[in-house]
């Protein structure tokens, strides 16, 4: 079966889509590897930091996490630097998973932007470089930090247990309740 001409796989396999996506991935890898460059990384990663922390903030507000602090300026920690953070006063079993993994919601946005730019028949100009940088920054912002994962798992063990039980029942690993 051939993919629809407007689908992402078809766009990526086109003569303009594959190189464009490769440039975005190369820039994403370069941004990730630039972590060792200190202040230069802080500047180049600021859009990703902003998007990442805003995702936590918005989901925190939407799930009654009561965000009480937003920090976007890098600060030193025992393991290096913390680029940004959102503090929530009400992280509970029902919202911790969503607050902790909120940046993952940025990944579909990055993919949609990538597909949209490829459909626009991009030409190599300065404006297109900004789009590539924006898409790569969104993809970088979508990566949860270790702290994000720790919060998501520690506060949502009951939610994860219920989800696992429902999945086990749905796939027939456990019989339905009598």
Residue frames as qw, qx, qy, qz and C-alpha x, y, z in Angstrom:
[[0.000, 0.889, 0.457, 0.000, 0.00, 0.00, 0.00],
 [0.416, 0.375, -0.002, 0.828, 1.38, 3.40, -1.01],
 [0.192, -0.502, -0.481, 0.692, 1.18, 6.20, 1.58],
 [0.221, 0.893, 0.392, -0.021, -1.10, 9.13, 0.79],
 [0.555, 0.518, 0.016, 0.651, 0.84, 11.85, -1.08],
 [0.130, -0.778, 0.104, -0.606, 0.25, 14.33, 1.74],
 [0.843, -0.520, -0.136, 0.025, 1.19, 11.97, 4.61],
 [0.317, -0.852, 0.407, 0.086, 4.37, 12.48, 6.61],
 [0.736, -0.186, 0.578, 0.300, 6.08, 9.29, 5.32],
 [0.617, 0.616, 0.377, 0.313, 5.41, 10.38, 1.73],
 [0.056, 0.991, -0.080, 0.091, 6.67, 13.88, 2.47],
 [0.512, -0.697, 0.476, 0.159, 9.83, 12.53, 4.11],
 [0.737, 0.032, 0.583, 0.339, 10.55, 10.24, 1.17],
 [0.480, 0.854, 0.192, 0.061, 10.19, 13.09, -1.32],
 [0.675, 0.381, -0.073, 0.628, 13.23, 14.77, -2.88],
 [0.003, 0.662, -0.173, 0.729, 12.79, 17.83, -0.64],
 [0.723, -0.595, -0.054, -0.347, 11.48, 16.14, 2.51],
 [0.925, -0.157, -0.184, 0.294, 14.34, 13.78, 3.30],
 [0.511, 0.323, -0.211, 0.768, 17.09, 16.43, 3.16],
 [0.266, -0.643, 0.035, -0.717, 14.98, 18.88, 5.17],
 [0.844, -0.495, -0.090, -0.186, 14.28, 16.31, 7.89],
 [0.851, 0.035, -0.210, 0.480, 17.96, 15.30, 7.91],
 [0.229, 0.510, -0.181, 0.809, 18.98, 18.93, 8.48],
 [0.558, -0.623, 0.014, -0.548, 16.48, 19.22, 11.36],
 [0.940, -0.304, -0.133, 0.077, 17.81, 15.99, 12.94],
 [0.681, 0.258, -0.219, 0.650, 21.43, 17.12, 12.48],
 [0.050, -0.594, 0.164, -0.786, 20.67, 20.44, 14.20],
 [0.773, -0.530, -0.068, -0.342, 18.80, 18.62, 16.99],
 [0.915, -0.110, -0.186, 0.340, 21.85, 16.40, 17.59],
 [0.430, 0.425, -0.189, 0.774, 24.16, 19.44, 17.47],
 [0.367, -0.652, 0.069, -0.660, 21.99, 21.24, 20.03],
 [0.896, -0.420, -0.098, -0.105, 22.00, 18.19, 22.29],
 [0.844, 0.050, -0.167, 0.506, 25.76, 17.73, 22.02],
 [0.220, 0.633, -0.126, 0.731, 26.41, 21.42, 22.68],
 [0.657, -0.708, -0.237, -0.104, 25.54, 20.86, 26.36],
 [0.780, -0.275, -0.088, 0.556, 29.25, 20.92, 27.12],
 [0.395, 0.446, 0.123, 0.793, 29.66, 24.45, 25.72],
 [0.252, -0.375, -0.484, 0.749, 28.28, 26.22, 28.82],
 [0.150, 0.545, 0.206, -0.799, 27.01, 29.75, 28.11],
 [0.229, 0.220, -0.605, -0.730, 26.72, 29.11, 24.36],
 [0.187, -0.263, -0.939, -0.123, 24.40, 26.20, 25.08],
 [0.016, 0.509, 0.601, -0.616, 22.29, 28.33, 27.44],
 [0.223, 0.466, -0.130, -0.846, 21.73, 30.85, 24.65],
 [0.303, 0.146, -0.747, -0.574, 21.09, 28.36, 21.85],
 [0.247, -0.269, -0.931, 0.019, 18.84, 26.18, 24.02],
 [0.150, 0.142, 0.408, -0.889, 16.79, 29.03, 25.48],
 [0.575, 0.032, -0.293, -0.763, 13.83, 28.55, 23.08],
 [0.620, -0.074, -0.777, -0.080, 13.78, 24.83, 24.00],
 [0.220, -0.111, -0.704, 0.666, 14.00, 25.66, 27.71],
 [0.320, 0.074, 0.128, -0.936, 11.15, 28.17, 27.39],
 [0.660, -0.009, -0.493, -0.567, 8.90, 25.71, 25.51],
 [0.528, -0.046, -0.825, 0.194, 9.75, 22.86, 27.92],
 [0.100, -0.146, -0.623, 0.762, 8.98, 24.87, 31.06],
 [0.432, 0.060, -0.043, -0.899, 5.85, 26.45, 29.57],
 [0.622, -0.074, -0.704, -0.335, 4.55, 22.93, 28.83],
 [0.376, -0.184, -0.783, 0.460, 4.97, 22.05, 32.52],
 [0.092, 0.126, 0.312, -0.937, 3.33, 25.33, 33.53],
 [0.521, 0.003, -0.328, -0.788, 0.28, 24.95, 31.25],
 [0.645, -0.150, -0.736, -0.140, -0.34, 21.32, 32.22],
 [0.274, -0.121, -0.678, 0.671, 0.23, 22.20, 35.87],
 [0.292, 0.077, 0.142, -0.943, -2.47, 24.86, 35.60],
 [0.614, 0.002, -0.485, -0.623, -4.82, 22.56, 33.68],
 [0.692, -0.143, -0.708, 0.001, -4.51, 19.67, 36.17],
 [0.546, -0.793, -0.065, -0.260, -4.70, 21.66, 39.42],
 [0.801, 0.025, -0.300, 0.518, -0.98, 21.34, 40.09],
 [0.259, -0.955, -0.119, 0.085, -0.95, 24.94, 41.30],
 [0.683, 0.353, -0.098, 0.632, 2.29, 26.16, 39.73],
 [0.405, -0.880, -0.155, 0.196, 4.03, 28.43, 42.22],
 [0.302, -0.738, 0.368, 0.479, 7.34, 29.18, 40.52],
 [0.792, 0.575, 0.134, 0.155, 8.88, 29.53, 37.08],
 [0.378, -0.726, 0.384, 0.427, 12.62, 29.81, 36.59],
 [0.785, 0.611, 0.084, 0.060, 14.17, 30.25, 33.14],
 [0.122, 0.863, -0.477, 0.113, 17.64, 31.45, 34.10],
 [0.831, 0.129, -0.514, 0.166, 20.28, 28.66, 34.28],
 [0.441, -0.757, 0.374, -0.303, 21.62, 27.86, 37.73],
 [0.316, 0.435, -0.832, 0.138, 24.39, 25.63, 38.94],
 [0.875, -0.336, 0.047, -0.345, 23.53, 22.34, 40.63],
 [0.640, -0.486, 0.592, 0.061, 25.52, 19.40, 41.97],
 [0.748, 0.173, 0.594, 0.241, 25.40, 17.69, 38.56],
 [0.385, 0.241, 0.427, 0.782, 26.04, 20.72, 36.35],
 [0.151, 0.048, 0.007, -0.987, 23.37, 23.22, 35.38],
 [0.235, 0.552, 0.782, -0.172, 19.59, 23.35, 35.62],
 [0.171, 0.232, 0.410, 0.865, 18.34, 25.37, 32.66],
 [0.394, -0.301, -0.091, -0.864, 14.86, 26.04, 33.98],
 [0.139, -0.187, -0.935, 0.269, 12.22, 24.76, 36.33],
 [0.472, -0.435, -0.241, -0.728, 8.56, 24.98, 37.27],
 [0.023, 0.036, -0.839, 0.542, 7.53, 24.42, 40.86],
 [0.524, -0.377, -0.490, -0.585, 4.05, 23.06, 41.53],
 [0.261, -0.341, 0.590, -0.684, 2.52, 23.13, 45.02],
 [0.753, 0.025, 0.402, -0.520, -0.08, 20.41, 44.40],
 [0.446, 0.353, -0.771, -0.284, 1.56, 17.46, 42.63],
 [0.697, -0.135, 0.534, -0.459, -0.63, 14.46, 43.39],
 [0.513, -0.021, 0.847, 0.138, -1.22, 10.92, 42.13],
 [0.527, 0.641, 0.556, -0.049, -3.74, 12.10, 39.52],
 [0.349, 0.935, 0.005, -0.067, -1.68, 14.93, 37.98],
 [0.451, -0.684, 0.479, 0.316, 2.02, 14.14, 38.57],
 [0.664, 0.128, 0.636, 0.373, 2.31, 11.94, 35.50],
 [0.400, 0.800, 0.383, 0.232, 0.83, 14.63, 33.25],
 [0.125, -0.976, 0.145, 0.100, 2.86, 17.48, 34.75],
 [0.574, -0.514, 0.544, 0.331, 6.11, 15.49, 34.62],
 [0.539, 0.124, 0.696, 0.458, 5.63, 14.29, 31.05],
 [0.294, 0.826, 0.282, -0.389, 4.04, 17.51, 29.73],
 [0.005, 0.666, -0.466, -0.583, 6.94, 18.33, 27.38],
 [0.383, 0.056, 0.874, 0.295, 6.19, 15.18, 25.35],
 [0.387, 0.737, 0.516, -0.205, 3.18, 17.09, 23.99],
 [0.081, 0.806, -0.266, -0.523, 5.64, 19.30, 22.09],
 [0.379, -0.200, 0.807, 0.407, 6.80, 16.41, 19.89],
 [0.423, 0.564, 0.696, 0.138, 3.62, 16.21, 17.77],
 [0.135, 0.940, 0.091, -0.299, 3.84, 19.98, 17.33],
 [0.222, -0.622, 0.581, 0.477, 7.41, 19.64, 16.03],
 [0.415, 0.124, 0.844, 0.316, 6.33, 16.87, 13.63],
 [0.328, 0.785, 0.520, -0.069, 3.38, 18.95, 12.37],
 [0.016, 0.900, -0.173, -0.399, 5.65, 21.95, 11.80],
 [0.344, -0.357, 0.743, 0.450, 8.14, 19.75, 9.95],
 [0.412, 0.409, 0.787, 0.211, 5.42, 18.38, 7.67],
 [0.206, 0.905, 0.303, -0.215, 4.02, 21.88, 7.09],
 [0.112, -0.779, 0.387, 0.480, 7.43, 23.32, 6.16],
 [0.386, -0.103, 0.813, 0.424, 8.13, 20.46, 3.74],
 [0.367, 0.639, 0.673, 0.061, 4.75, 21.06, 2.06],
 [0.076, 0.924, 0.077, -0.367, 5.69, 24.73, 1.58],
 [0.782, 0.495, 0.051, 0.376, 8.53, 23.79, -0.82],
 [0.413, -0.853, 0.082, 0.308, 11.25, 25.41, 1.30],
 [0.645, 0.649, -0.153, 0.373, 14.23, 27.07, -0.28],
 [0.712, -0.261, -0.280, 0.589, 17.55, 27.53, 1.52],
 [0.078, 0.718, -0.008, 0.692, 17.29, 31.06, 2.90],
 [0.081, 0.263, -0.603, 0.749, 17.82, 32.64, 6.31],
 [0.627, -0.198, 0.123, -0.743, 14.10, 32.43, 7.12],
 [0.895, 0.007, -0.400, -0.196, 14.12, 28.69, 6.51],
 [0.472, 0.247, -0.673, 0.514, 17.11, 28.33, 8.83],
 [0.293, -0.253, 0.429, -0.817, 14.97, 29.91, 11.56],
 [0.842, -0.076, -0.122, -0.520, 12.21, 27.35, 10.89],
 [0.784, 0.163, -0.581, 0.144, 14.70, 24.48, 11.07],
 [0.187, 0.271, -0.623, 0.710, 16.10, 25.85, 14.34],
 [0.536, -0.209, 0.220, -0.788, 12.56, 26.23, 15.74],
 [0.901, -0.009, -0.299, -0.314, 11.57, 22.68, 14.84],
 [0.653, 0.197, -0.628, 0.375, 14.80, 21.26, 16.26],
 [0.065, -0.300, 0.509, -0.804, 14.30, 23.33, 19.44],
 [0.738, -0.183, 0.038, -0.648, 10.76, 21.99, 19.86],
 [0.890, 0.063, -0.451, -0.033, 11.99, 18.43, 19.45],
 [0.413, 0.258, -0.623, 0.612, 14.75, 19.07, 22.02],
 [0.336, -0.294, 0.326, -0.833, 12.20, 20.66, 24.38],
 [0.831, -0.135, -0.258, -0.475, 10.03, 17.53, 24.16],
 [0.652, 0.130, -0.697, 0.268, 12.65, 15.40, 25.91],
 [0.633, -0.738, -0.108, -0.206, 11.72, 14.92, 29.57],
 [0.115, 0.662, -0.636, 0.380, 14.56, 15.45, 32.02],
 [0.455, -0.034, -0.853, 0.254, 15.48, 12.87, 34.68],
 [0.105, 0.086, 0.530, -0.837, 13.80, 15.14, 37.22],
 [0.580, 0.077, -0.193, -0.788, 10.61, 15.14, 35.08],
 [0.667, 0.019, -0.720, -0.189, 10.62, 11.34, 34.93],
 [0.258, -0.014, -0.786, 0.562, 11.24, 11.06, 38.67],
 [0.319, 0.093, 0.322, -0.886, 8.27, 13.31, 39.45],
 [0.652, 0.091, -0.397, -0.639, 6.01, 11.55, 36.96],
 [0.641, 0.003, -0.768, -0.010, 6.78, 8.10, 38.31],
 [0.202, -0.005, -0.722, 0.662, 6.99, 8.94, 42.01],
 [0.319, 0.114, 0.323, -0.884, 3.71, 10.83, 42.19],
 [0.681, 0.197, -0.221, -0.670, 1.68, 8.65, 39.83],
 [0.010, -0.211, 0.977, -0.028, 2.34, 5.10, 41.01],
 [0.448, 0.303, 0.713, -0.445, -1.39, 4.54, 41.66],
 [0.564, 0.628, -0.045, -0.534, -2.40, 5.88, 38.24],
 [0.308, 0.516, -0.757, -0.256, 0.27, 3.73, 36.55],
 [0.210, -0.051, 0.953, -0.215, -0.84, 0.66, 38.53],
 [0.553, 0.462, 0.479, -0.502, -4.46, 1.20, 37.47],
 [0.509, 0.648, -0.334, -0.457, -3.42, 1.70, 33.84],
 [0.112, 0.380, -0.913, -0.092, -1.34, -1.49, 33.93],
 [0.369, 0.149, 0.852, -0.340, -4.26, -3.44, 35.44],
 [0.596, 0.581, 0.199, -0.517, -6.67, -2.16, 32.79],
 [0.401, 0.609, -0.592, -0.343, -4.17, -2.99, 30.03],
 [0.085, -0.215, 0.970, -0.073, -3.62, -6.49, 31.47],
 [0.499, 0.346, 0.675, -0.419, -7.38, -7.05, 31.60],
 [0.535, 0.659, -0.082, -0.522, -7.89, -5.64, 28.08],
 [0.395, 0.547, -0.700, -0.234, -5.22, -7.89, 26.57],
 [0.902, -0.099, -0.317, -0.277, -6.51, -10.95, 28.45],
 [0.390, 0.369, -0.727, 0.429, -3.68, -11.44, 30.92],
 [0.102, 0.057, 0.764, -0.634, -6.12, -11.30, 33.85],
 [0.053, -0.505, -0.827, -0.240, -9.80, -12.32, 33.88],
 [0.186, -0.528, -0.129, -0.818, -12.47, -9.62, 34.21],
 [0.173, -0.127, 0.680, -0.701, -13.85, -9.01, 37.71],
 [0.102, -0.332, -0.934, -0.089, -16.86, -11.18, 38.61]]
